[in-house]
Amino acid sequence: MENHVHKFFTFFFFIYLLGYFIIFRKWSPKIRPEASSCLISLFHGTPATVLAVVAVLSAENRSLAAPNTNFQNLVLDYSAAYFAADLVHLATFFTGSGDLTFVFHHFATLFVILTCRHVAVHGAVAVLTLLAIAEVTSAPQNAWALARARRKDAQFAASVASVLSVPFYGLYSVVRGLLGPYVVFRMAAFYSGGGAEGFIATWVWISWVVVVSVAIAASIAWVSNLWIEVYEERSRKVEDKIR
């Protein structure tokens, strides 16, 4: 099947430039890049979730070792293009250790997607299931991130960020802390039991399990820090009222 990554990359790059130079042109130069990154994430996350679910459910063979269908490969190309485009953003506006986490995450995700697409040519059911789980929180996360970026200079944004925080953290915690590990466990059990023998090389499926497990652990650590922020903020408010 023809590779469509370059076409989708052009699409995401255009959306990014549209956000940076037009939609967010009046925003502070410090947060315009982040806002533009959120914009392309919005154009990727929810569509990728829907497309991944459809690609998995519409396949005749839903085994974790099944050969990739053309539609599944198309969805993999779509996501690969997004992560590549966001890596360009990160490389251009790299700010240090905070961005380094996202750089590692994007490279790891690209590794899984590209090995599934071009090396194994099987296993898209597993990879796209993980993709759908990872991106199902994309819309609330980006809305929260955009509001959080403007919270210091716009009261409305601060209010939106405050309202979204706990529901978003809760959904993210359930998805990344429970559903994600469950799917990875099922993958590991299937592949280690020889379910993909002769179809997916051992080093490939082991690398998928390791990379995704590390990514989930990093996600749990990230949201845990956000929960701590909420606890500390509310504790301060209670103390202020007591005083």
C-alpha positions in Angstrom: 0.0 0.0 0.0 1.2 3.5 -0.8 2.7 5.5 2.1 0.6 8.6 2.9 2.7 10.0 5.7 4.0 12.9 3.6 0.5 14.0 2.7 -0.7 13.9 6.3 2.4 15.6 7.5 1.7 18.5 5.1 -1.8 18.7 6.4 -0.7 18.9 10.1 2.1 21.3 9.3 -0.4 23.6 7.5 -2.7 23.4 10.6 0.2 24.3 12.8 1.1 27.4 10.7 -2.5 28.4 10.6 -2.7 28.3 14.4 0.7 30.1 14.9 0.3 32.9 12.4 -3.5 33.4 12.3 -5.6 31.8 15.1 -3.2 32.5 17.9 -1.4 35.5 16.5 -2.5 37.8 19.3 -1.4 35.4 22.0 1.9 35.8 23.9 4.9 34.6 21.8 5.8 32.3 24.7 2.6 30.3 24.4 1.8 30.5 20.7 3.9 27.5 19.9 2.2 25.4 22.6 -1.2 26.5 21.5 -0.4 25.6 17.9 0.8 22.2 19.0 -2.5 21.7 20.9 -4.3 22.7 17.7 -2.7 19.9 15.6 -3.2 17.5 18.5 -7.0 18.3 18.4 -7.0 17.5 14.7 -5.2 14.2 15.4 -6.5 12.9 18.7 -10.3 12.4 18.4 -10.2 11.6 14.6 -7.4 9.0 15.3 -9.4 7.5 18.1 -12.5 7.1 15.9 -10.5 5.9 12.9 -8.5 3.4 15.0 -11.7 1.9 16.5 -13.3 1.6 13.0 -10.1 0.1 11.5 -10.1 -2.5 14.2 -13.8 -3.4 14.2 -14.1 -3.4 10.5 -11.3 -6.0 10.0 -12.3 -9.6 9.4 -9.4 -10.8 11.4 -9.0 -9.1 14.8 -6.2 -11.2 16.1 -3.3 -9.3 17.7 -1.1 -11.1 15.1 -3.4 -10.4 12.1 -1.9 -8.9 9.0 -2.5 -5.1 8.7 -5.4 -4.1 6.5 -5.0 -1.2 4.0 -7.3 0.9 6.2 -5.3 0.1 9.3 -2.1 1.2 7.6 -3.7 4.4 6.5 -4.6 5.2 10.2 -1.0 4.3 11.2 0.3 6.8 8.5 -2.1 9.5 9.8 -0.8 9.1 13.4 2.9 8.8 12.3 2.5 12.1 10.4 1.1 13.9 13.4 3.9 12.8 15.8 6.5 13.7 13.1 5.0 17.2 12.7 4.9 17.7 16.5 8.5 16.6 16.7 9.3 19.5 14.3 7.5 21.8 16.7 9.4 20.5 19.7 12.8 20.7 17.9 12.0 24.3 16.9 10.8 25.5 20.3 12.7 23.2 22.6 12.7 24.6 26.1 14.4 21.9 28.2 13.6 18.9 30.4 9.8 19.4 30.2 9.9 19.1 26.4 12.4 16.3 26.6 9.7 14.0 28.0 7.5 14.7 25.0 10.4 14.2 22.6 11.1 10.7 24.0 7.3 10.0 24.0 7.0 11.0 20.4 10.0 9.0 19.2 8.8 5.9 21.2 5.3 6.2 19.7 6.8 6.6 16.2 8.9 3.6 16.7 5.9 1.4 17.6 3.8 2.8 14.7 6.5 2.5 12.1 7.7 -1.0 13.1 4.1 -2.2 13.0 3.6 -0.5 9.6 6.8 -1.4 7.8 8.7 -4.1 9.7 6.1 -6.5 11.2 3.3 -5.6 8.8 1.1 -7.4 11.4 -0.3 -6.4 14.8 -2.1 -3.2 13.8 -5.1 -4.4 15.9 -2.9 -4.2 19.0 -1.2 -1.0 18.1 -4.4 0.8 17.1 -6.2 -0.3 20.2 -3.4 1.3 22.2 -3.6 4.4 20.0 -7.3 4.7 20.6 -6.9 4.4 24.4 -4.0 6.9 24.3 -5.9 9.5 22.2 -9.4 9.2 23.7 -8.4 11.9 26.3 -7.0 14.2 23.7 -9.9 16.6 23.4 -10.2 17.4 27.1 -6.5 17.4 27.5 -5.9 20.0 24.8 -8.8 22.1 26.0 -7.3 22.0 29.5 -3.8 22.8 28.2 -5.0 25.8 26.1 -7.0 27.2 29.1 -4.0 26.5 31.4 -1.7 28.3 29.1 -3.8 31.5 29.3 -4.9 31.2 32.9 -2.5 34.0 34.1 -3.7 36.7 31.7 -7.4 35.7 31.2 -9.8 35.0 34.1 -12.1 33.0 31.8 -9.2 30.7 30.9 -8.3 30.3 34.5 -12.0 29.3 35.3 -12.1 26.8 32.4 -8.8 25.3 33.5 -10.1 24.9 37.1 -13.4 23.4 35.9 -11.7 20.9 33.6 -8.9 19.8 35.8 -10.4 17.2 38.1 -12.7 15.6 35.4 -9.8 15.4 33.0 -7.4 14.1 35.6 -9.9 11.5 36.6 -10.6 10.3 33.0 -6.9 10.3 32.2 -6.1 8.3 35.4 -8.7 5.6 34.6 -7.6 5.3 30.9 -3.8 5.4 31.5 -3.8 3.8 34.9 -6.3 0.9 34.4 -7.3 0.4 30.8 -3.9 0.9 29.2 -2.1 -1.5 31.5 -4.9 -4.1 31.0 -4.4 -4.0 27.2 -0.6 -4.2 27.5 -1.0 -7.2 29.8 -3.2 -8.9 27.3 -0.7 -8.2 24.5 2.2 -9.5 26.6 0.2 -12.7 27.5 -0.8 -13.3 23.8 2.6 -12.7 22.3 4.7 -14.5 25.0 2.3 -17.4 24.6 3.4 -17.7 20.9 0.3 -16.1 19.4 2.3 -14.2 16.9 5.1 -16.8 16.3 6.0 -16.7 12.6 4.3 -13.4 12.0 5.8 -10.8 14.4 9.5 -11.1 15.3 10.1 -11.6 19.0 12.2 -8.4 19.3 9.4 -6.4 17.8 6.6 -7.4 20.1 8.9 -7.2 23.2 10.0 -3.7 22.2 6.3 -2.7 21.8 5.5 -4.0 25.3 8.5 -2.4 26.9 8.0 1.0 25.1 4.3 1.2 25.9 4.8 0.1 29.5 7.4 2.9 30.0 5.1 5.4 28.3 2.2 4.4 30.6 4.4 4.7 33.7 5.5 8.2 32.6 1.8 9.1 32.0 0.9 7.9 35.5 3.8 9.9 37.0 2.7 13.0 35.1 -1.0 12.9 36.2 0.1 12.0 39.7 2.0 15.3 39.9 -1.1 17.1 38.7 -3.2 15.4 41.4 -0.7 16.6 43.9 -1.0 20.2 42.6 -4.8 19.9 43.1 -4.4 18.6 46.6 -1.9 21.4 47.6 -4.0 24.1 46.0 -7.1 23.0 47.8 -5.2 22.6 51.1 -4.0 26.2 50.8 -7.6 27.4 50.2 -8.8 25.6 53.3 -6.0 27.0 55.3 -6.8 30.5 54.1 -10.4 30.1 55.1 -9.4 28.9 58.6 -7.2 31.9 59.0 
